[in-house]
Amino acid sequence: MKSVFMMKLQTPVADVKCKTGISYSDKMMMLGSCFTDSIGELLGNYGFDVCRNPFGTLYNPLSIADSVERLVSGRNYTSEDVVQLGAGSGLFCSFSHGTLSARDTAEEFLREANERLAVASAFFSSCNKVIITLGTAWCYLHRERDVVVSNCLKRDAREFERQLCPVGRVAEALAGIMGMCPDKKFIFTVSPIRHFRDGAHANQISKSTLLLGVEQVLGNFPQADYFPSYEIMNDELRDYRFYAEDMCHPSQQAVGYICERFLDWALPECEHVTLMENIRKWKVSRHRPMH
């Protein structure tokens, strides 16, 4: 017998259908925090034409804006951009790249960085959708160079000044990105990854700053939309079993769930049959027959 009382065990995030949408006919550049890599990998597995984080992981909106400017201009990196990693590693990189881009010599780093830039810049010029995941509003300013860095490259903390990017500057950076790319449509989201190295309170201040910054620009840019991945993680998946062992990153199950919600939100109904077939093919390709 069905009870007349239904216990509510979840707070669903009510999100209206995406204005910009995505399609299998789209070319999509994905930039931002490591959550971008997780979702981008799944979209690539499902057959979407995706380029993700060609400079490595990007956390703050100012570094993302700088990376978009580099993609638009195609301006090569030079010896002035090269920085040696700290902690005695001896590798060379730049403050615009993640440490996975570091190489044994400055020449090797520049050659590979500019080769990747050329490929990514060409993709960006032809792409029509840009998906940006904002990770944190906390930025690190290199005192001597007077630039906000994408990565501190394990260098001495005294070289940097930690700053909270204010709401107005977040909005300005996002508006600047869209102003550089009037022919593209944008989807913004705030990463559900918890930056607890900043502290619990500072993490909440950071996420709130990003949310307010996005909200400021959406009304002025009809080609932009917001997907609530942060809200889904905190309201629909509010349980530690949906976190990885570090208790900060979403588990693989949570990433898969949020990706499903994203595709339900952004992909037109008429393409869901293609999606299901592509997922089936991908799962078959991963299957290793027993011998």
N, C-alpha and C positions, 0 to 999 in steps of 0.2 A: 504494500500500500504506500502510495507516494505521500510524503509529509506535506502539510500545508505550509510548513515553515521551511524556508530555504536558507541555509547558512551561507553567508557571503564570505568566501575565503580568499578573494583577490580583489584588488582595486584596479579595474581596467583603465588604461589610459585612452581617453576618447580623442582620437585624432581624425580630422576630416581628410578626405582623399587628397592626394598630392596634386598641386597645381602644375608643377613642371613635369612630373612623371619621368620614367625611364622606359626604354624599349630595347629590344634586341638589335634595332637599327642604329642605336646610339654608339658614339665613342665617348668613353667616360674617363676623365682624369680624377683620381682620388688622392687627396692630400690631407695630412694631419697626423694625429696621434697613432699609437700602435693599434688602436681599435680600427683605424682605417685599413691597416694591413690585414687584420682578421676578417673583416667584412669583404674587403677587396679580393682576398684569396678565394673566398666562397663564390663571389660573383664571377670571377675568372673561371673557377671550376664549373660553374653553371652555364658557361658559354657566352658571357658578356664580354664585349671588347673594352678592356680596362687597362689603364696604366696607373700604378699606385706608387706613391712616394719615391720618385726617381732620385731625390736627394737624401733619402732616409727618413726616419720618423721626425715629424715636426709637431711641437707641442703648443706653442703660443701663437696668437693671431698675427703678431708682427713678423715673425719668422716665416709664416705661411704667406703673408703679403709679399715679403722680399722674394720668396721662391717663385711666386706667380710672376712678379716683374722680370725675373731671370728667364722664365719660360717664354714670356711674351717677347722679350728683347733678343733672346738667344745669345746674350753677351757672354763671351768666354771667361773662364776663371784664369787668373794670371798668378805669377809668383807672389804678388802682394797679398793674395788671398790665402796662401799656404801657411799652415800653422803646424808645429810639431806637437804631438800628443804629450800629455804629462805622464806622471807615474812611471817615468823611465822607460816608456815603451819604445821610443825611437821612431815611431811611425809618423807619417805626414798626412794631413787632412786639411779641412777648412772649417771655419765656424758656421758655414752654411750647410754642412753635411753631418750625417751621423757617423759614428766611429766605424761602422762596417765598410765605409768608403776609404778608410785609411790604408796607405800603402807604404812600402819600404823606403821609397825615395819621393822627393817632391815632384820630380819629372814624371814618374809613374802615376802618381796621384793626379796631376794635372791632365795627363793624356787621357786617362780613363774617365775622369770627371767631365771633361769636355766632350768626349765621345758619347757618354750617357746623356749629357745635356742636349747635344744635337738631336739625338733620337727622341728624347722627351719633348723638346721644343717643337719638333715637327708633329708629334702626336697631338700636343696641346693646340697647335694652330688649326688642326683639322677636327678636334673634338668639339662636341656641342653641349656636353653636360660636365659640370664640375661638382664633385661631392667633397665637402670639407668637414673634417672632424676636429673640433676645437678641444684641446686637452686641458689646458690651464691658462689662467690669466697672469700667473707669475712668470716673470721674465728675468733673464740674467744679462746685465749690461757689462760689456768688457770695458773697463775703465780707460785703458790706454787708447783703444781704437774708437771708443764712444759709439759702439754698435751693440744692438741686442743680438745675442747669438742663438743659433738653433740648438747648439750642443756645446757644453763647456769642455769637452775633449779631455777630461780627467786632469785639467790643469789646476794650478793652485787657486783655491777659493778666494784668496785675497785679490786676484785679478778682476773679480767680478763684483757687481753690486746687484743684489736681488731686489726687484721692484714689482709691485702689483700694477699691472696695466689697467688704468681706470676705464670705466664703462665707455666714456666718450671716445677714448683712443681705440678701444676694441671696435666700436661702431665705425670709426673713421677708417680703420684698416680694412674692414670687410667691405665698406662702400668703395674704397680705393681699388680693391680686387675686382669688384664688379664693373667699376668704371673703366678698368683696363681691358675688359672683355665684354663689350656690349652685345656681342653676337652669341654669347653662351648663356645657358640657364644653370642655376646653382641650387644645390641642396646643402644646407648647413645642419650639423648636429653637434651636440656636446657629448664628449666621451663619457661613458659610465665608469671608466677606470678611476679609482680613488687614489689621488696623489697624497698619500698619508705621510710621505717624507716632509711635506709642508705642515703637517699637523691636521687633525680632524677639522678644527674650526677654520683654519686657513684654506683647506680644501673646499669647504662649503662657500666661503667668501669668493674664492676663485670661480667655482662653477656658477654661482649667482651672477658674478660680473659678466661672464661669457653669455649667459642667458639673456641678461638685460641688453648687452651689446647687440646680440642677434635681433632681439625684439625691436631695437631702435631702427635698424636698417630695413627690416622686412616690408614695412609700410611704404617705403620709397622706391622699392625695387620689385616690380611685379614678376620679374624673371627669377625670383628667389623664393625658396620655401624652407621649412624647418621640419626635420624628423625627430621625434622625441625619444631617442635611444636612452638618454640619461634618465628620463622619467619612467620609461618602461622598466629599466633595471631597478629603479628605486621603489616603484609602486606595484608593478606586476610580479617582479622577481625578488621581493624583499625578504630574502632568506639566504643565510650563509652557504647553503648547499649549492647556490648558483655562482659562487665565487671559486676561483682557483685556490691553490694552497696558500698563496701569499695574502689571501683575504682582500686583495685590492683589484685584481683583474677578474673580469667575468670568466666563468668556466666555459669550456667548449660548448656545453649544452646551452648556456645562456647566449653565447655569440650566435649559435644556430637559431635560437628562438628569435632574437632581435633581427637577424637577417630575414627570417620568414616574415616577421611583422613588416619589415621594410619593403619586401617584395609585394606583400599584400597591399601595402599603402601606395607604392609607386608604379608597379607594373600593371598595364591594362589587362582586364579580364581575358581579352582575346588572345593574349600571349602566354597564359598560364599553362596551356597544353604543351607549348614548346618548352617552357620551364621544367615541367614535370618530366618530359622526355629527356631533356639534357641532364637533369639530376639522376635519372635512371642510368643513362650512359656513363656518367661520371662514377657512380657507385659500382657499376660493372667493371669499369677500368681499374678500380682499386682492389677488386677481388682477386685474391691469390688462390688458385686451385690447389687442393691438397694432393700430394703425390704419395 
